[in-house]
Amino acid sequence: MVSRWRSTPRKTRAVDEWIRREFAVRGLTPPHCTPEVLARALERERQITIVFRSHVSDDLGVYGLLYHPEDYAHIYIILLRPTHNIALQRLIMFHEVAHILFDHTLTEVAAVGGLRGYMVSDADDAVAEAFAVGAMQYSFWDAEASTAPADAEDDSSTSAFGQLLKRTQYRP
């Protein structure tokens, strides 16, 4: 018995309205929907400061950490473990910014000098993860590619992942 695997083209799933709305109310449209631009919009809107910093550590994996300086409630510091994959770094940045965007309740879990590290509930973390994934898809959204015919030869360019691969940059 011989079986063959056939690749079937899949349509890109639409970005949920709640994700598009978070960008639209701040006047942001693709391709200008980056975590940095969203952070700057939140700073203007809420009179806060959001700083992204590299965090070198011996821990395995890539992650982001949300910190507040002890005496400055209006400052958020997002520490990011460095990675060569810009798309992964961007996803982590969106995830951490989402906690600020949705005013998630922060529970203090660690202190490093004058910084306080926080965690959120599993439900809030799931919302941040959903936003991060949707925001990534939306930030790479291309109106021309999404209107391409379904039987186009290069079906990977119409998918969100195909667009991501074409636009992802790697640092040496």
DSSP file (Angstrom, degrees, kcal/mol; ACC not computed):
  #  RESIDUE AA STRUCTURE BP1 BP2  ACC     N-H-->O    O-->H-N    N-H-->O    O-->H-N    TCO  KAPPA ALPHA  PHI   PSI    X-CA   Y-CA   Z-CA
    1    1 A M              0   0    0      0, 0.0     2,-0.5     0, 0.0     0, 0.0   0.000 360.0 360.0 360.0 126.9    0.0    0.0    0.0
    2    2 A V        -     0   0    0      2,-0.0     2,-0.4     0, 0.0     0, 0.0  -0.914 360.0-168.3-110.0 130.3    1.4    3.3   -1.1
    3    3 A S        -     0   0    0     -2,-0.5     2,-0.4     2,-0.0     0, 0.0  -0.923   4.1-157.0-118.0 146.9    0.3    6.5    0.5
    4    4 A R        -     0   0    0     -2,-0.4     2,-0.6     2,-0.0    -2,-0.0  -0.955   9.7-140.6-123.8 140.5    1.0   10.0   -0.6
    5    5 A W        -     0   0    0     -2,-0.4     2,-0.5     2,-0.0    -2,-0.0  -0.873  18.7-162.9-100.4 126.7    1.0   13.2    1.3
    6    6 A R        -     0   0    0     -2,-0.6     2,-0.5     2,-0.0    -2,-0.0  -0.917  17.2-130.1-112.2 133.3   -0.5   16.1   -0.5
    7    7 A S        -     0   0    0     -2,-0.5    -2,-0.0     1,-0.0     0, 0.0  -0.685  23.9-160.5 -78.3 124.0    0.1   19.7    0.6
    8    8 A T        -     0   0    0     -2,-0.5     2,-0.1     0, 0.0    -2,-0.0  -0.919  20.3-119.0-108.5 128.9   -3.2   21.5    0.8
    9    9 A P        -     0   0    0      0, 0.0     2,-0.4     0, 0.0   147,-0.0  -0.390  29.2-157.4 -64.6 139.1   -3.2   25.2    0.7
   10   10 A R        -     0   0    0    145,-0.1     2,-0.2    -2,-0.1     3,-0.0  -0.929  14.0-123.0-118.3 143.2   -4.7   26.8    3.8
   11   11 A K        -     0   0    0     -2,-0.4     2,-0.3     1,-0.1   148,-0.1  -0.558  34.3-101.8 -81.8 148.8   -6.1   30.2    4.0
   12   12 A T        -     0   0    0    146,-0.3     2,-0.3    -2,-0.2    -1,-0.1  -0.525  37.8-120.4 -69.1 130.0   -4.7   32.7    6.6
   13   13 A R        -     0   0    0     -2,-0.3    -1,-0.1     1,-0.1     3,-0.1  -0.539  33.4-107.3 -72.9 136.3   -7.0   32.9    9.6
   14   14 A A        -     0   0    0     -2,-0.3     2,-0.3     1,-0.1    -1,-0.1  -0.294  33.0-107.2 -63.6 146.0   -8.2   36.4   10.1
   15   15 A V        -     0   0    0      1,-0.1    -1,-0.1   122,-0.1     5,-0.1  -0.578  45.2-100.8 -72.4 134.1   -6.8   38.3   13.0
   16   16 A D    >>  -     0   0    0     -2,-0.3     4,-1.8     1,-0.1     3,-0.9  -0.217  25.0-122.4 -58.1 145.7   -9.3   38.6   15.8
   17   17 A E  H 3> S+     0   0    0      1,-0.2     4,-2.9     2,-0.2     5,-0.2   0.851 108.6  60.9 -59.6 -38.2  -11.1   42.0   15.9
   18   18 A W  H 3> S+     0   0    0      1,-0.2     4,-1.2     2,-0.2    -1,-0.2   0.819 106.4  47.4 -62.8 -29.6  -10.0   42.6   19.5
   19   19 A I  H <> S+     0   0    0     -3,-0.9     4,-1.1     2,-0.2    -1,-0.2   0.924 112.9  46.9 -76.3 -45.9   -6.4   42.6   18.5
   20   20 A R  H  X S+     0   0    0     -4,-1.8     4,-2.9     1,-0.2     3,-0.4   0.895 109.4  56.6 -59.6 -39.4   -6.9   44.9   15.5
   21   21 A R  H  X S+     0   0    0     -4,-2.9     4,-2.6     1,-0.2     5,-0.2   0.876  99.5  58.0 -62.3 -39.0   -8.9   47.2   17.7
   22   22 A E  H  < S+     0   0    0     -4,-1.2     4,-0.3     1,-0.2    -1,-0.2   0.854 114.5  38.3 -61.6 -33.8   -6.0   47.6   20.2
   23   23 A F  H ><>S+     0   0    0     -4,-1.1     5,-2.6    -3,-0.4     3,-1.0   0.898 114.4  54.1 -79.4 -43.4   -3.8   48.9   17.4
   24   24 A A  H ><5S+     0   0    0     -4,-2.9     3,-2.0     1,-0.3    -2,-0.2   0.879 101.8  56.6 -62.6 -40.6   -6.5   50.9   15.6
   25   25 A V  T 3<5S+     0   0    0     -4,-2.6    -1,-0.3     1,-0.3    -2,-0.1   0.713 110.2  47.6 -65.8 -17.1   -7.6   53.0   18.7
   26   26 A R  T < 5S-     0   0    0     -3,-1.0    -1,-0.3    -4,-0.3    -2,-0.2   0.288 120.4-110.3-103.5   7.8   -3.9   54.1   18.9
   27   27 A G  T < 5S+     0   0    0     -3,-2.0     2,-0.4     1,-0.2    -3,-0.2   0.734  70.3 142.1  73.8  23.5   -3.7   54.9   15.2
   28   28 A L      < +     0   0    0     -5,-2.6    -1,-0.2    -6,-0.1    -2,-0.1  -0.842  21.4 171.5-104.1 133.6   -1.4   52.0   14.3
   29   29 A T    >   -     0   0    0     -2,-0.4     3,-2.4     3,-0.1   110,-0.0  -0.956  38.7 -51.1-133.7 154.5   -1.7   50.0   11.1
   30   30 A P  T 3  S+     0   0    0      0, 0.0   109,-0.1     0, 0.0   110,-0.1  -0.342 119.8  25.4 -60.0 145.1    0.5   47.4    9.5
   31   31 A P  T 3  S+     0   0    0      0, 0.0   108,-0.1     0, 0.0   111,-0.0  -0.915 119.7  61.8 -90.9  16.7    3.4   47.4    8.9
   32   32 A H  S <  S+     0   0    0     -3,-2.4     2,-0.5     1,-0.2    -3,-0.1  -0.063  72.7 106.2 -94.8  34.0    3.8   49.9   11.8
   33   33 A C        +     0   0    0    106,-0.3    -1,-0.2    -5,-0.1   106,-0.1  -0.549  44.1 143.4-110.5  64.0    2.5   47.6   14.5
   34   34 A T     >  -     0   0    0     -2,-0.5     4,-2.4     1,-0.1     5,-0.2  -0.630  62.8-113.5 -99.0 161.0    5.7   46.7   16.3
   35   35 A P  H  > S+     0   0    0      0, 0.0     4,-2.5     0, 0.0     5,-0.2   0.886 117.8  53.1 -60.1 -37.1    6.1   46.2   20.0
   36   36 A E  H  > S+     0   0    0      2,-0.2     4,-2.2     1,-0.2     5,-0.1   0.922 110.2  46.1 -64.3 -43.9    8.2   49.3   20.3
   37   37 A V  H  > S+     0   0    0      2,-0.2     4,-2.1     1,-0.2    -1,-0.2   0.900 113.1  49.9 -66.6 -41.0    5.7   51.5   18.5
   38   38 A L  H  X S+     0   0    0     -4,-2.4     4,-2.3     2,-0.2    -2,-0.2   0.903 110.1  51.5 -63.0 -41.0    2.9   50.0   20.7
   39   39 A A  H  X S+     0   0    0     -4,-2.5     4,-2.2     2,-0.2    -2,-0.2   0.911 109.1  50.0 -62.1 -42.8    4.9   50.7   23.8
   40   40 A R  H  X S+     0   0    0     -4,-2.2     4,-2.0     1,-0.2    -1,-0.2   0.897 110.1  50.9 -63.8 -39.0    5.5   54.4   22.7
   41   41 A A  H  X S+     0   0    0     -4,-2.1     4,-2.3     1,-0.2    -1,-0.2   0.900 110.5  49.2 -64.3 -40.8    1.7   54.7   22.1
   42   42 A L  H  X S+     0   0    0     -4,-2.3     4,-2.7     2,-0.2     6,-0.3   0.872 107.5  55.6 -65.4 -36.6    1.0   53.4   25.6
   43   43 A E  H  X>S+     0   0    0     -4,-2.2     4,-1.4     2,-0.2     5,-0.9   0.933 111.6  42.5 -60.7 -45.7    3.5   55.8   27.1
   44   44 A R  H  <5S+     0   0    0     -4,-2.0    -2,-0.2     1,-0.2    -1,-0.2   0.914 117.0  48.1 -66.2 -42.0    1.7   58.8   25.5
   45   45 A E  H  <5S+     0   0    0     -4,-2.3    -2,-0.2     1,-0.2    -1,-0.2   0.873 125.7  25.3 -67.6 -39.7   -1.7   57.4   26.5
   46   46 A R  H  <5S-     0   0    0     -4,-2.7    -1,-0.2    -5,-0.1    -2,-0.2   0.377 100.0-119.2-111.6   2.5   -0.9   56.5   30.1
   47   47 A Q  T  <5S+     0   0    0     -4,-1.4     2,-0.2    -5,-0.2    -3,-0.2   0.935  71.6 126.1  57.0  48.7    1.9   58.9   31.0
   48   48 A I      < -     0   0    0     -5,-0.9     2,-0.4    -6,-0.3    27,-0.2  -0.741  57.3-124.4-124.9 173.6    4.3   56.0   31.7
   49   49 A T  E     -a   75   0A   0     25,-2.6    27,-3.2    -2,-0.2     2,-0.5  -0.993  17.9-168.4-124.4 130.7    7.7   54.9   30.5
   50   50 A I  E     -a   76   0A   0     -2,-0.4     2,-0.4    25,-0.2    27,-0.2  -0.981   7.9-171.8-119.8 123.3    8.4   51.5   29.1
   51   51 A V  E     -a   77   0A   0     25,-2.6    27,-3.3    -2,-0.5     2,-0.5  -0.953  12.1-152.4-118.8 131.3   12.1   50.5   28.6
   52   52 A F  E     +a   78   0A   0     -2,-0.4     2,-0.4    25,-0.2    27,-0.2  -0.896  22.8 176.5 -99.8 128.6   13.3   47.4   26.8
   53   53 A R  E     -a   79   0A   0     25,-2.7    27,-3.0    -2,-0.5     2,-0.2  -0.976  31.9-114.8-133.3 147.3   16.7   46.1   28.0
   54   54 A S  E     -a   80   0A   0     -2,-0.4     2,-0.5    25,-0.2    27,-0.2  -0.575  26.9-158.6 -75.7 141.0   18.8   43.1   27.2
   55   55 A H        -     0   0    0     25,-3.1     2,-0.4    -2,-0.2    -1,-0.0  -0.913   0.6-159.6-128.0 103.3   19.2   40.6   30.0
   56   56 A V        +     0   0    0     -2,-0.5     2,-0.3    25,-0.1    25,-0.1  -0.689  25.9 158.9 -84.3 131.3   22.2   38.3   29.8
   57   57 A S        -     0   0    0     -2,-0.4    -2,-0.0     2,-0.2     0, 0.0  -0.973  51.4-128.1-149.5 158.6   21.7   35.2   32.0
   58   58 A D  S    S+     0   0    0     -2,-0.3    -1,-0.0     2,-0.1    -2,-0.0   0.529  76.7 112.1 -84.4  -7.4   23.0   31.7   32.4
   59   59 A D  S    S-     0   0    0      1,-0.1    -2,-0.2     2,-0.0     2,-0.2  -0.310  72.6-114.6 -64.5 149.3   19.4   30.4   32.3
   60   60 A L  S    S+     0   0    0      2,-0.1    -1,-0.1     0, 0.0    -2,-0.1  -0.511  72.4  30.3 -80.4 153.4   18.4   28.3   29.3
   61   61 A G  S    S-     0   0    0     -2,-0.2     2,-0.4     2,-0.0    -2,-0.0  -0.183  84.0 -80.3  95.1 175.9   15.8   29.6   26.9
   62   62 A V        +     0   0    0     -2,-0.1     2,-0.3     2,-0.0    21,-0.1  -0.973  58.0 144.8-120.6 132.8   14.5   32.9   25.7
   63   63 A Y        -     0   0    0     -2,-0.4    18,-2.6     2,-0.0     2,-0.3  -0.956  38.3-126.3-157.7 171.1   12.1   34.9   27.8
   64   64 A G  E     -B   80   0A   0     -2,-0.3     2,-0.4    16,-0.2    16,-0.2  -0.953  17.2-158.4-125.8 149.9   11.0   38.3   28.9
   65   65 A L  E     -B   79   0A   0     14,-2.5    14,-2.7    -2,-0.3     2,-0.5  -0.993  10.1-142.3-130.3 136.2   10.6   39.7   32.4
   66   66 A L  E     +B   78   0A   0     52,-0.5    52,-1.5    -2,-0.4     2,-0.3  -0.873  27.7 175.4-101.1 124.1    8.5   42.6   33.5
   67   67 A Y  E     -BC  77 117A   0     10,-3.0    10,-3.0    -2,-0.5    50,-0.2  -0.907  20.3-158.3-127.5 154.4   10.0   44.8   36.3
   68   68 A H  E     - C   0 116A   0     48,-1.7    48,-2.3    -2,-0.3     8,-0.2  -0.995  29.5-117.5-123.3 134.2    9.1   48.0   38.1
   69   69 A P  E >   - C   0 115A   0      0, 0.0     3,-1.3     0, 0.0    46,-0.2  -0.511  34.7-114.8 -65.3 145.5   11.7   50.1   39.9
   70   70 A E  T 3  S+     0   0    0     44,-3.6    45,-0.1     1,-0.3     3,-0.1   0.852 108.4  29.8 -52.9 -46.2   10.8   50.1   43.6
   71   71 A D  T 3  S+     0   0    0      1,-0.2     2,-0.4    43,-0.2    -1,-0.3   0.289 108.8  72.5-102.4  10.5   10.0   53.8   43.9
   72   72 A Y    X   +     0   0    0     -3,-1.3     3,-1.6     1,-0.1    -1,-0.2  -0.758  47.4 173.4-131.3  86.6    8.7   54.6   40.4
   73   73 A A  T 3  S+     0   0    0     -2,-0.4    -1,-0.1     1,-0.3    -3,-0.0   0.690  78.7  61.3 -67.1 -18.3    5.3   53.1   39.7
   74   74 A H  T 3  S+     0   0    0    -26,-0.1   -25,-2.6     2,-0.0     2,-0.5   0.431  90.9  82.3 -89.7   1.9    5.1   54.8   36.3
   75   75 A I  E <   -a   49   0A   0     -3,-1.6     2,-0.4   -27,-0.2   -25,-0.2  -0.920  55.8-172.5-111.8 130.4    8.2   53.1   34.9
   76   76 A Y  E     -a   50   0A   0    -27,-3.2   -25,-2.6    -2,-0.5     2,-0.5  -0.970   4.9-163.5-116.6 134.1    8.1   49.6   33.4
   77   77 A I  E     -aB  51  67A   0    -10,-3.0   -10,-3.0    -2,-0.4     2,-0.7  -0.979   2.1-162.0-118.5 123.7   11.3   47.7   32.5
   78   78 A I  E     -aB  52  66A   0    -27,-3.3   -25,-2.7    -2,-0.5     2,-0.5  -0.914   8.1-158.1-106.6 112.0   11.1   44.7   30.2
   79   79 A L  E     -aB  53  65A   0    -14,-2.7   -14,-2.5    -2,-0.7     2,-0.5  -0.774   9.7-164.3 -90.8 130.9   14.2   42.6   30.3
   80   80 A L  E     -aB  54  64A   0    -27,-3.0   -25,-3.1    -2,-0.5   -16,-0.2  -0.960  20.2-130.7-121.6 129.1   14.7   40.4   27.3
   81   81 A R        -     0   0    0    -18,-2.6   -25,-0.1    -2,-0.5   -27,-0.1  -0.659  43.4-108.1 -72.0 125.6   17.0   37.4   27.0
   82   82 A P        +     0   0    0      0, 0.0     2,-0.3     0, 0.0    -1,-0.1  -0.221  44.3 173.1 -61.7 143.5   19.0   38.0   23.8
   83   83 A T        -     0   0    0    -21,-0.1    88,-0.1     1,-0.0     6,-0.1  -0.983  38.1-135.0-145.0 152.8   18.2   35.9   20.7
   84   84 A H  S    S+     0   0    0     -2,-0.3    87,-1.7    86,-0.1     2,-0.9   0.636  86.9  89.2 -81.0 -14.1   19.3   36.0   17.1
   85   85 A N  B  >  -E  170   0B   0     85,-0.2     4,-2.1     1,-0.2     5,-0.2  -0.756  59.4-168.4 -90.2 107.6   15.8   35.4   15.9
   86   86 A I  H  > S+     0   0    0     83,-1.4     4,-2.5    -2,-0.9    -1,-0.2   0.859  86.0  55.8 -63.5 -36.8   14.1   38.8   15.6
   87   87 A A  H  > S+     0   0    0     82,-0.3     4,-2.2     2,-0.2    -1,-0.2   0.913 108.8  46.6 -64.7 -42.2   10.7   37.3   15.2
   88   88 A L  H  > S+     0   0    0      2,-0.2     4,-2.2     1,-0.2    -1,-0.2   0.913 112.6  50.1 -65.6 -42.3   11.0   35.4   18.5
   89   89 A Q  H  X S+     0   0    0     -4,-2.1     4,-2.2     1,-0.2    -2,-0.2   0.912 111.0  49.6 -60.9 -42.3   12.3   38.5   20.2
   90   90 A R  H  X S+     0   0    0     -4,-2.5     4,-2.6     2,-0.2    -2,-0.2   0.893 108.6  52.6 -64.8 -40.9    9.3   40.5   18.8
   91   91 A L  H  X S+     0   0    0     -4,-2.2     4,-2.1     1,-0.2    -1,-0.2   0.914 110.3  47.8 -60.6 -44.2    6.8   37.9   20.0
   92   92 A I  H  X S+     0   0    0     -4,-2.2     4,-2.3     2,-0.2    -1,-0.2   0.891 110.7  51.7 -65.6 -39.7    8.3   38.1   23.6
   93   93 A M  H  X S+     0   0    0     -4,-2.2     4,-2.5     1,-0.2     5,-0.2   0.927 109.4  49.5 -63.4 -44.6    8.1   41.9   23.5
   94   94 A F  H  X S+     0   0    0     -4,-2.6     4,-2.1     1,-0.2    -1,-0.2   0.908 109.7  53.4 -58.8 -41.7    4.5   41.8   22.4
   95   95 A H  H  X S+     0   0    0     -4,-2.1     4,-1.0     1,-0.2    -2,-0.2   0.933 112.3  42.5 -60.5 -48.2    3.7   39.3   25.2
   96   96 A E  H  X S+     0   0    0     -4,-2.3     4,-0.9     1,-0.2     3,-0.4   0.883 113.1  51.9 -69.6 -38.2    5.3   41.5   27.9
   97   97 A V  H  X S+     0   0    0     -4,-2.5     4,-2.9     1,-0.2     3,-0.4   0.850 101.6  63.3 -65.1 -33.0    3.7   44.8   26.5
   98   98 A A  H  X S+     0   0    0     -4,-2.1     4,-2.6     1,-0.2    -1,-0.2   0.856  95.7  58.1 -60.7 -35.4    0.3   43.0   26.6
   99   99 A H  H  <>S+     0   0    0     -4,-1.0     5,-2.2    -3,-0.4    -1,-0.2   0.885 112.5  40.4 -62.3 -36.8    0.5   42.7   30.4
  100  100 A I  H ><5S+     0   0    0     -4,-0.9     3,-1.3    -3,-0.4    -2,-0.2   0.916 113.3  54.7 -74.4 -44.4    0.8   46.5   30.6
  101  101 A L  H 3<5S+     0   0    0     -4,-2.9    -2,-0.2     1,-0.3    -3,-0.2   0.884 114.8  38.5 -56.4 -43.8   -1.8   47.1   27.8
  102  102 A F  T 3<5S-     0   0    0     -4,-2.6    -1,-0.3    -5,-0.2    -2,-0.2   0.257 107.3-122.1 -96.5  12.0   -4.5   45.0   29.6
  103  103 A D  T < 5 -     0   0    0     -3,-1.3    -3,-0.2     1,-0.2    -4,-0.1   0.886  38.9-167.0  50.8  46.4   -3.6   46.2   33.1
  104  104 A H      < -     0   0    0     -5,-2.2     2,-0.4    -6,-0.2    -1,-0.2  -0.370  28.2-104.2 -64.9 142.0   -3.0   42.6   34.3
  105  105 A T        -     0   0    0     -2,-0.1     2,-0.4     1,-0.0    16,-0.4  -0.541  38.9-146.1 -68.5 123.1   -2.7   42.2   38.1
  106  106 A L        -     0   0    0     -2,-0.4     2,-0.5    14,-0.1    14,-0.2  -0.798   9.1-159.0 -99.3 131.6    1.0   41.8   38.9
  107  107 A T  E     -D  119   0A   0     12,-3.1    12,-2.3    -2,-0.4     2,-0.2  -0.944  24.2-122.7-109.4 122.7    2.1   39.6   41.8
  108  108 A E  E     +D  118   0A   0     -2,-0.5    10,-0.3    10,-0.2     3,-0.1  -0.437  42.0 158.6 -67.2 130.4    5.6   40.3   43.1
  109  109 A V  E     +     0   0A   0      8,-2.8     2,-0.3     1,-0.3     9,-0.2   0.543  58.2  20.3-125.9 -17.2    7.8   37.3   42.9
  110  110 A A  E     -D  117   0A   0      7,-1.3     7,-3.7     2,-0.0     2,-0.4  -0.997  52.6-153.4-154.8 153.6   11.4   38.6   42.9
  111  111 A A  E     -D  116   0A   0     -2,-0.3     2,-0.5     5,-0.2     5,-0.2  -0.998   8.2-178.9-132.1 131.8   13.5   41.5   43.9
  112  112 A V  E >   -D  115   0A   0      3,-2.1     3,-2.3    -2,-0.4     2,-0.2  -0.912  67.9 -57.7-128.5 102.4   16.8   42.4   42.3
  113  113 A G  T 3  S-     0   0    0     -2,-0.5    -1,-0.0     1,-0.3     0, 0.0  -0.470 123.1 -14.5  61.3-125.6   18.3   45.5   43.9
  114  114 A G  T 3  S+     0   0    0     -2,-0.2   -44,-3.6    -3,-0.1     2,-0.3   0.379 119.5  97.0 -88.9   4.1   15.6   48.3   43.5
  115  115 A L  E <   -CD  69 112A   0     -3,-2.3    -3,-2.1   -46,-0.2     2,-0.5  -0.711  59.3-153.3 -95.9 145.5   13.7   46.3   40.9
  116  116 A R  E     -CD  68 111A   0    -48,-2.3   -48,-1.7    -2,-0.3     2,-0.3  -0.978   9.8-147.4-117.2 126.6   10.6   44.2   41.6
  117  117 A G  E     -CD  67 110A   0     -7,-3.7    -8,-2.8    -2,-0.5    -7,-1.3  -0.697  18.0-161.2 -93.5 146.5    9.8   41.2   39.3
  118  118 A Y  E     - D   0 108A   0    -52,-1.5   -52,-0.5    -2,-0.3     2,-0.3  -0.897  14.3-164.4-130.8 154.8    6.2   40.2   38.7
  119  119 A M  E     - D   0 107A   0    -12,-2.3   -12,-3.1    -2,-0.3     2,-0.3  -0.870  13.9-145.7-126.2 164.5    4.1   37.3   37.5
  120  120 A V        -     0   0    0     -2,-0.3   -14,-0.1   -14,-0.2   -21,-0.0  -0.782  31.4 -82.5-124.3 170.5    0.5   37.2   36.4
  121  121 A S     >  -     0   0    0    -16,-0.4     4,-2.4    -2,-0.3     5,-0.2  -0.242  41.4-110.3 -67.7 162.1   -2.3   34.7   36.7
  122  122 A D  H  > S+     0   0    0      1,-0.2     4,-2.1     2,-0.2     5,-0.1   0.879 119.6  53.1 -61.4 -37.7   -2.5   31.8   34.2
  123  123 A A  H  > S+     0   0    0      2,-0.2     4,-1.8     1,-0.2    -1,-0.2   0.922 110.8  45.7 -64.9 -43.5   -5.6   33.4   32.7
  124  124 A D  H  > S+     0   0    0      1,-0.2     4,-2.4     2,-0.2    -2,-0.2   0.879 111.3  53.1 -66.1 -36.9   -3.9   36.7   32.2
  125  125 A D  H  X S+     0   0    0     -4,-2.4     4,-2.4     1,-0.2    -1,-0.2   0.876 106.7  52.6 -65.4 -36.9   -0.9   35.0   30.7
  126  126 A A  H  X S+     0   0    0     -4,-2.1     4,-2.4     2,-0.2    -1,-0.2   0.889 109.3  49.3 -65.4 -38.7   -3.1   33.2   28.2
  127  127 A V  H  X S+     0   0    0     -4,-1.8     4,-2.6     2,-0.2    -2,-0.2   0.923 111.7  48.7 -64.7 -44.6   -4.6   36.5   27.1
  128  128 A A  H  X S+     0   0    0     -4,-2.4     4,-2.6     2,-0.2    -2,-0.2   0.896 112.1  49.1 -62.6 -40.2   -1.1   38.0   26.7
  129  129 A E  H  X S+     0   0    0     -4,-2.4     4,-2.4     2,-0.2     5,-0.2   0.916 111.4  48.8 -65.9 -43.1    0.0   35.0   24.7
  130  130 A A  H  X S+     0   0    0     -4,-2.4     4,-2.5     1,-0.2     5,-0.2   0.915 113.2  47.9 -62.9 -42.5   -3.1   35.2   22.5
  131  131 A F  H  X S+     0   0    0     -4,-2.6     4,-3.4     2,-0.2     5,-0.2   0.928 110.3  52.0 -63.1 -44.1   -2.5   38.9   21.9
  132  132 A A  H  X S+     0   0    0     -4,-2.6     4,-2.1     2,-0.2    -2,-0.2   0.919 112.6  44.2 -59.7 -45.5    1.2   38.3   21.2
  133  133 A V  H  X S+     0   0    0     -4,-2.4     4,-2.1     2,-0.2    -1,-0.2   0.931 117.4  45.2 -66.5 -45.3    0.5   35.7   18.5
  134  134 A G  H  X S+     0   0    0     -4,-2.5     4,-2.8    -5,-0.2    -2,-0.2   0.888 112.2  51.9 -65.0 -39.2   -2.3   37.7   17.0
  135  135 A A  H  X S+     0   0    0     -4,-3.4     4,-2.8    -5,-0.2    -1,-0.2   0.887 108.3  51.8 -65.3 -38.3   -0.2   40.9   17.1
  136  136 A M  H  X S+     0   0    0     -4,-2.1     4,-1.2    -5,-0.2    -2,-0.2   0.940 111.8  46.2 -61.3 -46.3    2.6   39.1   15.3
  137  137 A Q  H  < S+     0   0    0     -4,-2.1     3,-0.4     1,-0.2     4,-0.2   0.924 115.4  46.7 -61.8 -44.4    0.2   37.9   12.6
  138  138 A Y  H >< S+     0   0    0     -4,-2.8     3,-1.2     1,-0.2    -1,-0.2   0.878 107.2  56.4 -67.2 -37.8   -1.3   41.4   12.3
  139  139 A S  H 3< S+     0   0    0     -4,-2.8  -106,-0.3     1,-0.3    -1,-0.2   0.772 112.8  42.1 -67.8 -23.9    2.1   43.2   12.2
  140  140 A F  T 3< S+     0   0    0     -4,-1.2    -1,-0.3    -3,-0.4    -2,-0.2   0.361  86.4 129.9 -99.4   4.4    3.1   41.0    9.2
  141  141 A W    <   -     0   0    0     -3,-1.2     2,-0.5    -4,-0.2    -3,-0.1  -0.340  39.4-165.8 -63.8 135.8   -0.3   41.3    7.5
  142  142 A D     >  -     0   0    0      1,-0.1     4,-2.4    16,-0.1     5,-0.2  -0.966  13.4-156.4-128.1 113.2    0.0   42.4    3.9
  143  143 A A  H  > S+     0   0    0     -2,-0.5     4,-0.8     1,-0.2    -1,-0.1   0.860  95.4  50.7 -59.2 -37.9   -3.2   43.6    2.2
  144  144 A E  H >4 S+     0   0    0      1,-0.2     3,-0.5     2,-0.2    -1,-0.2   0.917 112.2  45.8 -67.5 -42.7   -1.9   42.7   -1.3
  145  145 A A  H >4 S+     0   0    0      1,-0.2     3,-1.3     2,-0.2    -2,-0.2   0.858 108.3  56.8 -69.2 -34.6   -0.9   39.2   -0.3
  146  146 A S  H 3< S+     0   0    0     -4,-2.4    -1,-0.2     1,-0.3    -2,-0.2   0.700 106.4  50.3 -73.1 -16.6   -4.2   38.5    1.5
  147  147 A T  T << S+     0   0    0     -4,-0.8    -1,-0.3    -3,-0.5    -2,-0.2   0.343  83.3 120.8 -99.4   6.3   -6.2   39.3   -1.6
  148  148 A A  S <  S-     0   0    0     -3,-1.3     4,-0.1    -4,-0.2    -3,-0.0  -0.361  77.7 -90.6 -66.4 148.8   -4.1   37.0   -3.9
  149  149 A P    >   -     0   0    0      0, 0.0     3,-1.5     0, 0.0    -1,-0.1  -0.270  31.4-122.4 -60.2 148.0   -6.1   34.2   -5.6
  150  150 A A  T 3  S+     0   0    0      1,-0.3     8,-0.1    -3,-0.1    -2,-0.1   0.779 109.8  55.6 -64.1 -27.6   -6.3   31.0   -3.6
  151  151 A D  T 3  S+     0   0    0      3,-0.0    -1,-0.3  -142,-0.0     4,-0.1   0.085  76.8 142.4 -95.6  25.9   -4.7   29.0   -6.5
  152  152 A A    <   -     0   0    0     -3,-1.5     3,-0.3     1,-0.1     6,-0.1  -0.319  59.0-123.9 -63.1 148.3   -1.6   31.2   -6.6
  153  153 A E  S    S+     0   0    0      1,-0.3     2,-1.2     2,-0.1     3,-0.2   0.900 106.4  52.1 -61.6 -42.4    1.7   29.3   -7.4
  154  154 A D    >   +     0   0    0      1,-0.2     3,-1.1     2,-0.1     4,-0.4  -0.643  65.6 164.9 -97.4  77.5    3.4   30.6   -4.2
  155  155 A D  G >>  +     0   0    0     -2,-1.2     3,-0.7    -3,-0.3     4,-0.5   0.693  66.8  68.4 -70.6 -17.6    0.8   29.7   -1.6
  156  156 A S  G >4 S+     0   0    0      1,-0.2     3,-0.7     2,-0.2     6,-0.3   0.796  90.3  62.4 -71.6 -25.5    3.2   30.2    1.3
  157  157 A S  G <4 S+     0   0    0     -3,-1.1    -1,-0.2     1,-0.2    -2,-0.2   0.738  99.9  54.3 -72.6 -19.8    3.4   34.0    0.6
  158  158 A T  G <4 S+     0   0    0     -3,-0.7  -146,-0.3    -4,-0.4    -1,-0.2   0.639  94.0  84.4 -87.7 -13.8   -0.3   34.3    1.4
  159  159 A S  S <X S-     0   0    0     -3,-0.7     4,-2.4    -4,-0.5     5,-0.2  -0.546  85.4-123.1 -85.8 155.3   -0.1   32.6    4.8
  160  160 A A  H  > S+     0   0    0      1,-0.2     4,-2.4     2,-0.2    -1,-0.1   0.898 115.2  49.6 -61.5 -39.4    0.9   34.5    7.9
  161  161 A F  H  > S+     0   0    0      2,-0.2     4,-2.6     1,-0.2    -1,-0.2   0.891 108.8  52.0 -68.4 -38.3    3.8   32.1    8.5
  162  162 A G  H  > S+     0   0    0     -6,-0.3     4,-1.8     2,-0.2    -2,-0.2   0.901 111.3  47.1 -63.0 -40.6    4.9   32.5    4.8
  163  163 A Q  H  X S+     0   0    0     -4,-2.4     4,-1.8     2,-0.2    -2,-0.2   0.906 110.4  53.4 -65.2 -41.2    4.9   36.3    5.2
  164  164 A L  H  X S+     0   0    0     -4,-2.4     4,-1.9     1,-0.2    -2,-0.2   0.920 108.1  49.7 -59.1 -45.6    6.8   35.9    8.5
  165  165 A L  H  < S+     0   0    0     -4,-2.6    -1,-0.2     1,-0.2    -2,-0.2   0.884 110.6  50.2 -62.5 -38.4    9.5   33.8    6.9
  166  166 A K  H  < S+     0   0    0     -4,-1.8    -1,-0.2     1,-0.2    -2,-0.2   0.833 119.8  35.5 -68.8 -31.3   10.0   36.3    4.1
  167  167 A R  H  < S+     0   0    0     -4,-1.8    -2,-0.2    -3,-0.1    -1,-0.2   0.567  88.1 111.6-102.3  -9.7   10.3   39.2    6.5
  168  168 A T     <  -     0   0    0     -4,-1.9     2,-0.4    -5,-0.2   -83,-0.0  -0.435  49.8-160.3 -69.5 135.7   12.2   37.7    9.4
  169  169 A Q        -     0   0    0     -2,-0.2   -83,-1.4     2,-0.0     2,-0.4  -0.905   3.5-150.6-115.4 145.4   15.7   38.9    9.8
  170  170 A Y  B     -E   85   0B   0     -2,-0.4   -85,-0.2   -85,-0.2   -86,-0.1  -0.946  11.5-135.8-115.9 136.2   18.5   37.2   11.7
  171  171 A R              0   0    0    -87,-1.7   -87,-0.0    -2,-0.4    -2,-0.0  -0.687 360.0 360.0 -87.3 142.7   21.3   38.9   13.4
  172  172 A P              0   0    0      0, 0.0    -1,-0.1     0, 0.0   -88,-0.1   0.520 360.0 360.0 -69.8 360.0   24.8   37.5   13.0
